[in-house]
Amino acid sequence: MRLFEGTPFDRPPHCECCGRLESECVCPPPEPLRIPPDQQTARLTIEKRKNGKRVTVIRGLPAEGNDLPGLLAQIKSQCGAGGSLHESEIEIQGEQLDRVRVVLQKIGYRVP
């Protein structure tokens, strides 16, 4: 709800590019900002969870400049394991440290 919606002072929002009303705008959405993989460093660790399960965790990749759900899907398919995304951490089931390192280096990420 806008501040003056329904009053004589109501001014509907307009597009900055074409000047039309936002509901009538046909401009394409802006491209999201992407950080190149070679400028990012991924930190890999293996953590032990309850019942002795081990999980490979990828940290250090910001959520704003990356397609983390796409990266998760790619890593899961290459490793043949399940995984999940928690905030900006990617978790892969099992001790997949070597496989994940190879996949990330192939994409272009720096992995120490």
Buried (B, 14 or more C-beta within 10 A) or exposed (E): EEEEEEEEEEEEEEBEEEEEEEEEBEEEEEEEEEEEBEEBEBEBEEEEEEEEEEBBBBEBBEEEBBEBEEBBEBBBEBBEBEBEBEEBBBBBBBEBBEBBBBBBEEEEBEBE
